[in-house]
Amino acid sequence: MKKVVLSKSWAWIILLGLAVLDASLDMIFANSQGLQSSFWKPIADFFGIQSAIFGVPLLLLIFLVAVKIGAFLEEKIEGVLYAEELVLTTLVIVYGLFDLWLVLVYFFNFNLFRNHFYLIPLLIVVGVAYSWWAEKRLKR
């Protein structure tokens, strides 16, 4: 059977790359306006973060906590082996799609979604669909 999840080390390496790409795009094209969102502004102000690239370690820390909680719940509720790898791979797919959207917007003026909040339901559906499919494969 082919692997349906990434290893922990590869997933974290890819997440680091995606976070740096996201922060770089935000700095270059939006002058770090991502830090002004209602979610990030209080956090950035508390830690004194002025540039998006300096928020990458904090973002990875948030991801770490979310992955640990998600993997714990996945393992206890669903009884899935490789729960942490499943949660990490889902995060990589969803964050990768978001970064792909940013690249399309900034480099190719892709205007299908006027606001990134419109993308959230689509990303949730993709993440849930992958998780459900991968969970079924892992339980075999």
Protein Blocks (a to p, Z undefined) as FASTA:
>chain_A
ZZfbdcfklmmmmmmmmmmmmmmmmmmmnoomlmmpmklmmmmmmnopabfklmmmmmmm
mmmmmmmmmmmmmmmmnopghklmmmmmmmmmmmmmmmmmmmmmmmnopakbmbfklmmm
mmmmmmmmmmmmmmmmmmZZ
